Amino acid sequence: MPAFFILQYNEREVIHVSVRNDISILELADLVKEIVGYKGKIGLAATKQDGTPRILLDVSKIKKLGWMPRYDFFEGIKSIYE
């Protein structure tokens, strides 16, 4: 991926890289739980339930440049863990 950006992107602005447009915090926690084999329970803190419920990234810039991910989201997280 670094070569892609060297050749395709010459801006100072942040660019988001993702295979999905959004994922809830709980969905991400469940995904990581599955990958690492955690058998415990994941819950939300009663005092924090109106916090950030979703992670939203604008991936339109990278898509316009023609970048496509090699891995789906699950495989990407799994490979980072391994």
FENBEL-V108374 format. One record per backbone hydrogen bond with DSSP energy under -1.0 kcal/mol. NH is the residue of the N-H (numbers start at 0). CO is the residue of the C=O. Records with the same first field share a line. If there is no record, write none. Layout:
NH->CO / CO
This chain:
4->0
5->1
6->2
7->3
8->4
22->54
24->52
27->23
28->24
29->25
30->26
31->27
32->28
33->29
34->30
35->31
36->32
37->32
47->44
50->47
54->22
56->20
62->58
63->59
64->60
65->62
66->61
75->71
76->72
77->73
78->74
79->75
80->76
81->77
